[in-house]
Each structure stands twice: as structure tokens, then as C-alpha cells.
């Protein structure tokens, strides 16, 4: 009886994990507007209040 229960439990866990991974992810296409940037802390310099035409802005970020 114990092996049947373990096999059934394993099947249930695999089934649940397979359905849990089918989340829809929003994707971007060419021409879509970028989402707003949420900043929790500035590393260097003062916060940018507005973007000026002709200037280059570098956004350096890491995700873990």
C-alpha cells in the first residue's frame, strides 16, 4: 500500500508543478512604450527630473 501512495503523491506533485508553470508573461514588441522605471535608490548622481533631447542617459541595473 505504501508504494502506491508514494506513487500517487509523486504524480500529484508533478501535475501541480506542471500547471503552476504555465503563467502568461507579458512581452514587448517593437514600438511599444517602455514601462515606468521604479527606483528604490540612486547609486550615482542626482535623480533625473526630465530627459533632455540630445543627451545620452545610461541606465545600469542588475536583477537577481
Buried (B, 14 or more C-beta within 10 A) or exposed (E): EEEEEEEEEEEEEEEEEEEEEEEEEEEEEEEEEEEEEEEEEEEEEEEEEEEEEEEEEEEEEEEE
